[in-house]
Every structure is written in structure tokens, then in C-alpha cells.
């Protein structure tokens, strides 16, 4: 019964499969067709991998299941 007008996804889509992202966006848009979605997309690249190594955060990118390209396609589909 919650009502919302804005939902924020900040660096979380990368941990969701394509199906999970699409299902979530469909559900949210069904609840409110005028919903505004704010998204921060994380990009794992060479520099971020070096930073993880230097900070001894060797598991920093563990669990990533979708890349920015897939995320952007879905975002533009439901945006």
C-alpha cells in the first residue's frame, strides 16, 4: 500500500540479473506509471580494479551479474 513518486537505485543494478532488473522496473511502473527513477550505474574498469587491488579489497567486484551495457538498455526501455 506504499505510494511513492521517486525510487533511487545507486550502484545496485550490477548485482541484479537482466530478468530481475526488468521485473523490478515493470513492477514499479505498474504501481505508478509516472514514477521517476534515479539510477547510479557502477562501471567496473581497469582503474577501479587497480584501486581495489591497492586498497586490498580483493572481493570488491565479486557478485556482479550485469554490465552497464545491459543495464542501460533496460533503463532506456522503461525510462
Phi, psi and omega in degrees: 000006178292143175242132181215153181243341181222136175232137181245127173245108182246104178059040178241338183298332182295341179265005180247145176286166177305314180300315181297319179295310181299315180299317179297313180295320178299314179300313182295316180292330178293323179290323181208104183294341179261013182302138174260131180243125177254128186230132171251118182261130177271143180236114177273116179223187183302316182294318180293327177292321177296316179300319178297319179294314181295328181269006180060028176262068188293341178258017186302327184250015180288137177096359179287127183240348176225145181262165182304327180298312178297315181300315181297319179301316181290319180301313181291332178294320184256355183281000000 
